[in-house]
């Protein structure tokens, strides 16, 4: 039994001992004057390979079981819906999650003498007869006395009703129906031959709850399809009970798996949490995707012997010997050793070993006991090939105090001196739009990390040409998003690439890039990355897809107030008639249309489904600046595997919410089955490579920076159908946990949550830095004649005490003109400034 849900069941048991119980089989009441007895019955619907049918594959409501009395009372709604565990009268819904199972269990059930040995029937309700047909029935006693099952049950019976269950004490049975796909009546099973039986199965043990099984795929098996057909593994104990079972994809690159007791329970008849001394048998077979066609079993056996602990282990308050003084002495050692990661990078791992001294000397003579010794994950040596960050801080706040933090990332710039000019260009171009008060929701941060050479960092290149112009593209979305963890970014990252090229790149996963001469395109690309806007120029092609873009409509009528006109990217989509930053050429403008403004408002005010970032997440635990890093690999079928996992001293990166397609949902759970954190992440990126149509790109490698909790027990990931695609049990990993940083001063983020301010941490919270100074100097040149003079400051006097986000003298960037703006202009009087060179987007006749 799943230990986490088992704990919940114990709580439910204590809470419900006084409840009145009405079971699926026994319509009786508790009476203190009558003798009590145990009654346990598990109802299941299984496929022909004995795997339990997922509820989602049946697809019908009111799916479960009822006895004859309950069926008469309500012939449509089952008294025992699948997924539920009735534990001493406490209804634990979704206990079995997506499995066609219902369990009635009572430890203290009163059964009147006249009721004993009477029989009753049970009916299956809600089976989707269009998809499944019943091909058999079964009932199996899980105790040696064989009490409770019908006598002479016909295993080939195809009826929904099973007759003859006996009312009795000490009943512990599993029963149900065997089903097959309805459309498989005439299909031939190609695997039912010895040529499809897996070869040379091997069984080994790792710890007291894990069995390792390896095999060779049958090379002569016809019609065996990689990554579609399945390998089924069952582990049986000496009583011939299945204690662990698992299904994995057929793959010539992966012919082994671990079966963990208490977790892998597809075909189990028993669910022990630990191995016991004795002989264990593995059964390995090939099966098709539905489980309706299987091969003969390949088998092997191995003995498991529990290793007793050393008899001379010192008490916990006694120091462990620091050397081996005699052979056979108990010893223990904690140490770090070099290793190589899966992607061939050098790293280190933490190890703990216990055992017996095999020679006299230091603790290198200490032996390794497999039951009590282990090493953690291989962690790459951080930063060995990275350039050192600027000593003034990795993250430099340029301007703004809004909750939407946007990171501006340099590519191919040698230093902050040159890069700062272009960060100002990006901010200035966004300020010149009609976002109005929404502009105050931003905080702009510079990523102060410069790679010395053009080395392909962030996947940047300008290898593609369009209409004699190059396309600047930084498309390593995961690498770009990884920078968010350094600077507590929750909104977007924009790479400013020092590359020649007019057209740019954006992905809906909060990532965009532009060529450095086209900072004017920043509102367009951030419109994709933050507000999820679509292009409004023409791709010169139509589509059959429905528009999910807030500024584009695929409907026949206009969904907005005002006029709709043809072409919003696709020729059969419509857009508002106003010009827009999401367009080009004669239809380009700095002002977003009304549907686009609404999308910006939804995204920036938190209505777009984003979670709050770490600075706004009220927390008092010591994991504020720690994250659980997961590196996942996704194949074309949407299956996930874990590539790497670490606990890092870094900010978590927000998950998403509100996604309706192409996503995974994730739950972080403690040992008592409480959900500590949840959200969604995209399974695909929507990629805009201007000026081409957007396309969906599978995220083959997914990197997540989740919040870390000390009491985290497992991470579960589901697809949109509710199918569990990955279950990460943290008990299986010996993850080194870095000491949380008590003082984050110096990381470039002004952590007000931790009490940082200009007095306590001037290096992070000081009002001046190179980027901010550059911004203020360039913004003081209000008429942009490359010199700050009295003409500029006189504009500030004209706008003095006005309040608006679009005022040209709003140097401080707070949507009002006051003495701070005017004195900043005066402080910069006489300075010559150089604005970033900027090209126009309204001169391309080809679009």
N, C-alpha and C positions, 0 to 999 in steps of 0.2 A: 504493500500500500504506500502511496506517496506520503512521505513523512510529514510534509507541510500540511497536507489536507488531513492526515491522520491526527495531527495536533488539534486541528479545528474540530474533528469529530469527537475527540476526548472532551473538549469544552462543551460541545453540544450534548454529549452523553450526560455530563454532570448536571447541565441545566435542565434536562428533560426527563429525569428519572420518575417524576411524579405524573407525567403526562399520560392521557388515555391513548392506547395504541390500537389502531385498526390496520392490520397487515394485508398485503396482497392475497395471501392464502388464508389468513385466520381472521374472521370477523368476530373477534371475542374481546372481552374487557378484562382489565386487571382486577383481581380480587385477592385481598390479603389472606383470605382463609383457604385458598386453593394452592396446591403446589405449583412452583414456577419452573420454567425451563427455557433453554436457549432455542431461538429460531432464526436461521440465516438463509436467505435465498437470493441468488443473483440471476436476473433475467438478462439475456444477451441476444443480439442478432449478429451472426457471424457469416463471413464468406466461406467459400469452400476450402480456402487455405487456413481456416480457423481464425483469421484476423477479424477483429470486431469492426463492423460496418460503421464508418463515421456518420453521425447524424446529418451532416451537410450533404452527404452523397444520397441520402434518402429524399431530403428536400420537402418533407410534408410536416405540417403542424399536427398537434394531437397524436403524437407518436410515442407509444409505450405499451404497457400491459395492464389488464384488469382481470380480476377473478370473476366467477359467474355472478356473484351477488353484486359486485361493483358494476359489472356490465349491464345488469338489469336496471340499476339506478341511473346510469348515464352511459348509453351505448356509443357515444362519440368521443368523450374526453377520457383518456386513460387515468386510472387512479395512481399508476406508477409511471410517470413520464420518464423517458430515457434521459440520462445525464444526472438523475437525482439519486441521493443516498438517504434513505429513511433510517436514521440512526437513533433507535429508542424513541421514536416519535418526533424527532427533530429533522425537518426537511432541509437537507443541504443541497440546494439546487446547483447545477453545473459542476457537481463534484467530479463527474467523469468527463467534463468539458464536452468534447465533440464525439463521444463514443455512445453507441446504442447499448447502454447498460443501465439497469435499475437494480438497486440492492435494498432489500428490506432486512433489517437486523434488529433483534431485541434480545437482551441478556436476561430479562426478568419477566417473561411473558406468562400470564396465567392462562391455562388451558383446562377447561372443565372436563371432567372424566368422560362425560357422554359425548364430547366432541372428538376425543382421541380416536385415531385410525379411520375417521370419516374421510372421504375423498372430495376433491374440488377441482374444477378446471380453471385454466388461465388462457386468456385470448390475447393475441397480438393485434394492436390497433395502429392504423396510420402508415402501414408499409406502402410505399409507392409502387403500385402494381404495374404501372407503365414502365418502370425501370428494373424492378426486381421480382423474382419468383421464388417461392419457398421450395427447396429441394429436399428438406429433411428436418427432423427434430432431434433434440438430444436432452438428456438429463444426467448429471453426474454427481454422485455424492462425494463431498470433499472430506468425509470421515470414513473410517473403516467399517462402521456398522451399517452403512448403505441405507440409511433411513430417509424417507421423504419422497423419493422419485417414484413415478408410476411403475407398476409391474408390467413387464413385457412391452415397453415402449417401442413402437414401430419407428425406427430411425429414418425410414423412407416416407413417412407421412408428410404430405404437403399442405395440411390444413393449418389455419391460423390458430386453432384451438388445440391445447394439449390437455388431455383428460387424465385423471387418476392420481393427482398429487395427494399425499397422505398428510393429514393433520397429526402431528406428533411432536414430542419433545426431542431436544438434542438433534434437530435437523440442521444440516449445513450442506446446501446443494447449489449447483450451478446448472441452469437449464436454458433452453431457448430454441431458436430456429436457424437453420442453415439456408442462406439465400444465394442465388446466382443472378448475373445480369440477364435481363429479359431477352436481349438480342443475341445471346450466345447459344441459342438452341441448336444451330446447325454448324457452329464454328468448331473446328478441330483443334484439340490441344496438342501442339507440337512438342511440348516439353516433357510429356509423359513417356520418357525413354531414358535408358541408362546413359546415352550419349550426352544428355543435358544435365546429368548429375554433376555438381561441383566436385573438384578433385582435391585429394590430400588435405582435408580439414585438420587444423591444429588448434588445440585449446591450451590456454595458460591463464594464470591468475595474477592480478595486480591489486594488492590490498585485500581486505576482507569483504568487499562488496562489488568487485569488478572482475569480469571474465573476458579475456581477449581471445577472439576467434579469427583465424586466418585461413584462406583457402586459395585454390586456383580455379579460375573460370573455365568452364568446359569449352575448349576450342572447337570441338566438332559439333557443337549444338547449333542446328540451323535455326534461323529466325530469331536468334538472341540479339536484342537491340541495346546498345550501350546507352546508359543514362535514361532509359525508359523502363525496361524490365527490371525486376527486383531480385535481390538475394535475401532469402528469409533465414534467420538464425534463431534457433531455440536452444536453451540450456535446460537440461533435466537433471534432477537430483537422484539419489539412490532409490527414492520411492516412485520414480518415473513421473514426478510432477514437473511441469514447466515453471521454472522460477524466474526466467528472464528471456525476453524475446525482442527481436528487432528486425526491421526491414531497411535495406540500403539499396541504392542504385547499383546496377551492374556497371562496373568500370574496370578496364584493364589496368588503370593507373592506381586503383585503390582496392585491394583485395583483403582487407582486414577491418575489423571494427571492435569496439569495446561495448559490452553489454553490462549496464549498471543495474544492480538489484534495487528494487524500489522505484525505479524510474522507467525502464524499458519493459513494458507490460502488455504488449499487443495481444499475445495468445496465452498469457499466464493462467495456470491453475492454482498456483501459490505465489505469495508475494513476500518472501522473507527479506529482511534488510541486510543480513549478513550471511556469508558462507559458513557452513559447518564442515567438520571433518567428514571426508567421504569421497566417493567417486562421482564425477560429473560427466555427463554426455552432451556433446554438441551435435545438433542436427542442422545441416545446411542444405538448402534447396534453391532452385531457380523458380520464379513465378512471374506471370505476366502482370501488367500494371493493376488490373482489377483484382488479382488474386484468384481468378477462376480456373487458372491452368497452372499446374505446378509439376516439378520434376520429382523423381524419387529422391529420398534423403541420402546425403553423404554424412557419415557419422564418425566420431572418434571419442575417446574417453581419456580422462586424466584425474588424478587424485589431488585433493586439496587437504593440506594438513595445517592446522592452526599452529603458528610458531609461538610457544609460550614466552612471556617476557623474561628477561634475565632475572635471576633470583637475588642478585646482589646490587640492584639499582639503588643508589643512595636516596634517602628521603629528599623531598623537594627543597628543604632548607639547608641541605648539605652541599657544599661546593663540589662540582664535578671535577675529577682529577684532570689536570692540564697536560698530563703525559701518560703514556702506557708504561706502568711499572712492572706488570707481569702479564704473561700470555693468558688470555681468557678473561681478563679483567673487563668489567663494564666500562664503556667509554662513550663520549658524545662530543660532537664538534660542529660549530657553525662557521662557514667559510664562504668565500666568493671565488668562482673560477671563470676563466675565459670560455667563450662559446661563440658559435656562429649562428646568426638568425636564419630563418627560412629563405630570406632573400639575400643570403650570403654576405651579410654585413657583420663586422666584428661586434661582440657584445660581452656582457657578463651576466651570470646568474647566481642567485643566492642558494646555498645548499645547507641542509641540516642532516647529519648522519648520526645514527646510534648503532652500537654493535659491541663486539668483543675485540680486544686487542689481539692482533695476530703476531705481534713481535714487541719487543721492548724499545721505547723511543718516544718521539713526539706523536701528536695526534694524527699524523699521516699514517701511522700504524693501526689506527682504529678501523675495524671492519665495517662493512655496510650491510645492515639488516633491511631487506626489502620492505618489511612490514612497518618499519618506523623511520625510514630515511627517505628523503626526497629532495629534489631541486626545483626551483621556480622556473618561470619562463625566461628565455634568453632575451635580455633587453639590450637593444642596440646602444652603442656608446653615443650618447647625445652630443651632437654638435662637432664631431671630429672633423667633418668636411665643411662645416658652416663658417661663414665669416663672422668675426666678433661683432656684436651690436655696437652702435655708437655709444660712447660712455655716458652721454646725456640721457639715455633711456631708450628702450626698445619701442615703446609706444608713446607718441607725442600728440597730445590733444591740441588741435589747431584752433578750433573755434566751436562754440555751441555748448549747450547744457541739456539737450533733449535726450530722451530715453532710447532713441534709435541711433545706435553707434555705427558709423560707416567707416571702414578702414580703407585708406588710400595706400596702395602697395607699389613700390618702385620696381621696375625691371630695366636693366641695362643702364641705370644711372650710377655714376661713380660715387656720389656723395649727396648729403642733404642740401647743400648749397644750390645745386641745379634743380633737384627734385622739388624743393619747396615752391619754386615759381609755378610749377604745373599743378601742384595741389591747390594753390590759390586759384588757378584758372578753372579747375573743376568746381570748386565751391562757388566761385563768382558766377559761373554759368548756371548753376542750379538756383542761385539766389535771384537771377534775372528772370526766372520763370514766374508764372502766376500761382505758385504753390501758396503764397500768402502766409498766413499764420502757421500752416503746416511745416514751413521751413524751420520754425522754432523747435520742431520735434527732433531735429538732427543734432548729433555731436560728431564732428569730423576728426578722425585720428590718423596720423601718419605712421606707417610701419617703418621704423628707422633701421632697416637692415639692408645692406647693399652688398650684392655679390660682385666680385671684382671683374668678372669677365662675362660676356654673353655666353651662358652655358645651358640654355634651355630650361632654366628654372621656371616653374609654373606652366610648362608646356607652351611657352611663348614662341611664336614665329610669325613671319609675314611671307610665307612661301606661296600663298595662293594669290592669283591675280584676278581682277574683275574689271573689265572695261578700262584697261591700262592703269588701274589703280590696284595697289596691294591691299590685302585683307589682313589686318592685325588680329591675331588670335592667340589667346592664352587659355588653353582648354583643359589643363589638368585641374579640374574642379576640386578634387579632394585635397590636392596640395595647397591650393589657394585657401580653401576653407580651414585648413589646419592652422593658418595664421590667426584665425579668430580666437583660438584658445589662448594665445599670448596676450591679447589686448582686450579680452572680454567684449567681443563684437557680437551683436545680436541681429543686425539688420542686413548689411551687405559688405562685400569687399570688391573694390575696383582697382584692377591693375592698370597703372599708367606705364605703358611700354615705350621706351625710347627706340621706336622702330618706325620706318616710313610706311605709311598706309592710311588710306582714308576710311575704309570700312572696318567694323569692329565686331566684337563677339560678346554675347551674354548667355548665361544659363539661368534657368528659373530657380536653381539651387543657391540663390543669393550671391551670385558671382558674375562679374563682368570685366571686360578689358577694353581699353581704347588706345589708339596711337597718340603719342604725346602732342602732336600738332593739332589734334581734333578734340581738345577739351570741350568744345562746343557740343560734342555728341554725348557728353556725360549724362544729361537729363534723359536722353533716349535710352541709353544702355541701362541706367539705374531704373528707368521705367519698366524695363523687362524684369530686372533682377529683384526689385522690391515690390512694385505694384502689379506685376504679372501682366503688363500691357502687351498687346500685339502690335506688329508693324501695320502702318496705315498706307504705305506705298504699295505698288502692285508687284506681285510675284509673276504676273503674266500667265497664271494658270488657275484653274478652279479646283475645288476639293469636295468630296462627299462628307467630310467631317463636320460635326456641329461645333460652332465657336464656343470656346470656354473663356474667351478673352473679354474683359469688362468693357473694352472700347470697340469691339467688333461684334456684329450680329449676323447670324446665318438665317435669321427668321425672314419671312416674306414681308412683314410689316416692321416699321421702325419702333424699337422698344423704348426710345428716349423721347423726351419732349424736344421739338425742333426737327430739322430736316435730316434725313438719311440720304447718303449718296453712295453710289456703287464703288466697290473695291476697298477692302480693308485687308491688305495682303493678298488674299485670294479674290479672284474676279467676281465670284458669286457671294461674297460677304459684303456687308455694308458698314459704313462708318459715319460718325457725325460730320456735318458739312464744314465745321470750323477747321482751320489750319491747326497744325499740332507739331510738337517736337518728335512725335512718333512717325512723322512723314518726312519727305525729302523734297528738294528742289522748290518749285513755286508754291507747293503746299506745306512747306516747312514754316514753323513759327515757334517762338519761345513760349507760347501759351498753350497749356493742355486744355482739351475740350472737357465738357462737364462730366461725361462718364469716366474719363481718365482721372479727373480730380477726385471723384468719389472713390475710385480704386486706391488712389494715394491716401486718402483720408482713412479708409478702412485699414490699410496696411500700417500706417504710421501711428494710428491710435490703438493698435492692438486688436482690432476686429478681424484681421486677416488670419487669425489662428496661431500667431506666434506666441510662444511662452515668454514670460519676462526674463530678462537676462540676469546674470548673477548679481549685479549691483542692486537690482530691484527685488531680488529674491530674499525675503526676510529669513535669516537663518542665524542661529547662535552656535551651531556645531563647528568643530574644527576642520570640516571638509569644505569650507567656503571656496578655497582655491585648489581643490583636488578634483580630478575627473577620472572616470573609468574610460580608458581608451580601448575601443573595439575596432579591429580591422576585419571586415567581412568580405568574403568572395561570393558573388551571385552568378549562377549559370543561366543559360538561356531559358531554362524551365522555371526560373524563380526560386531555385533551391539555394539555401545559404549555408556557408561553412565558415568557421572561425579560423582566421589566419593568425591573429595576434591579439593579445590582451595585456594591458598594463594599467597600473595606477600611477597617474602623473600629477605633479604639482603644477596644475594649469587650470584655467577657467573652463567650466563646461560650455559646450556650444548648444544653443537651444534646439530642441526638437520642434516639429511642426504639429499642427492640429487642423482639423477641418478638411483634410484631403479626402477626395471621393474616388480616385482611381490611381493606379500605378503607385502603390505605397505599401509599406509595412508598418504595423503598429508594434509598440514595444512596451513591456511592463518590467519594472524593477521591483523585486519582491523580497521581503524579509523572511526569516525562518518560521514566522507564524502566519504566512500567506497574506500579509498586509502589503498593498501596493504602495511603495515609497515614491515612485515617479513613473509617469507614463507619457506617451506622445506618439508621433508618427514621423517617418522619414520616407522620402521618395525612393521608389525602386528604379525610376528613370529620370534623366535630366531632359528638360525641354531646352534645346540649344538653338540660339539665334546667331547665325553667322551671316552678318549683313553682306550683301542685300538679298540673301537667299531665303526661301521659306524655312520656318522652324522645323526641327525634326526631333523625334524622341530617341534618346540614346540610353541604352541599358547601363546602369551603374554596376560594372563588373566588379569593381573594388569600391567598397563603401567604408568610410572611416567615420566613427562616431566618438565624440567627447561627451560622455554622460556625467551627470553629477555622481559623486561617490559618497556612499553611506557606510559607516562602520558596521551596521547590522545587515548589510546587503547579503542575501543568500543566493539569489538566482536572477537571471535575465531571460525573459521569454519574448520571442518575436513571432508575430502572426502575419499571415497574408490577409487581404481584404475579405476572404471567405471564412476567416476565423480559424484556419488551419495553422497549427503550430509548425513553424519552419525551422526554429532553432531554440534549444533550451540549454542555457549555459549555467551549470551548477558551479558556483564559486568554490565549493568544497573540493572540487576536483583539481583545483589549481593552487599551487603554492606561490601566490603573487607577493613579491616584496612590496611593502607599503612604505613609500618615502615619508619621512617625518614632515608633517604639515608645517608650512612656513608660518611662524607666528607674526613675522613682520614682513609685509609685502612692499614696504617703502623702497622705491628704486626700480620698480617694474614698469613705470611709465603710466600706470592707471591710478587715478586719484580715487582710492577706495573709501568713499564716505561711509559705507556700511561698517568698516573697521575703524572709523573715527579719523581717517586721514584728512588733513586740511593743510593750508599754507604754512601753519605754524609747526604741525607735527611731522609733515612730510613735504618740505618745500620742493624737493626734486621731482615729485609726481604732481603736485598741486600748484606749483608756482605759476603766476600769471604769464610768464614770458618763456618762450623757447624760440629756436630758430624759425620753425614753421609759422608760429603765431606772429613773430615779429615781421616776417616776410609778408604774411597776409595783411597785417595792419599797414605796412608801408605801401603795398600795392593798392589796397582799398582806399588809402588817403589820396591817391591820384584819381580823384573822382571823375574828372573829364578825360582821363586816360591819354594825356599828352606826354607821358613818360617823365613828368616832373611834378613834385608836390609844391604848390605855390598858393598865394592868397586867393586865387580864383577857385581852387578846390575848397578851401576853408570857408569862403563866403557862401558856397552852396550849403554848407552845414548850418550857417546862420539863417539862411532862408528856410531850411527845413526844421529848425530848432523847435523842440517840444512836440513835433508831430509824431504820430504813432502809426506805423504800417510796416509790413515786412518787405516792401519793395522800394524803400527809400534809399537813394544812392549814397547817402552819407552815413548809413548804418554800419559804421566801421566795426563797432563792438559786436554787432550781430545779435541784437536783442529786440529788434522790431520797434525801436524808438530812438529818437535823436535827442541826446542830452549832452551834458557837459563832458562826459567821457568820450563821445565821438569827436566833439570839437577840439578838446585838448589833445587827443591822439593825432588829429590832423595838424595842429600847431606844432606838436613834437616832431613831426616828420617834414616840416617846412624846409624847403631848399634841397631835399633829397632827390636825386635822379633815380628812377626806377625803370625796370625793364619787364614788361609784361610778357607772358608766354606767347610765342608766335601761334597764331590761330587761323586755321583754314575755315572756309565756309562750307555749309552743306546744301546750298541752294543753287549750285551751278552745274549739276550733272544732267545733261539732256537725255541720257539713256534710260532714266528711271521715271 
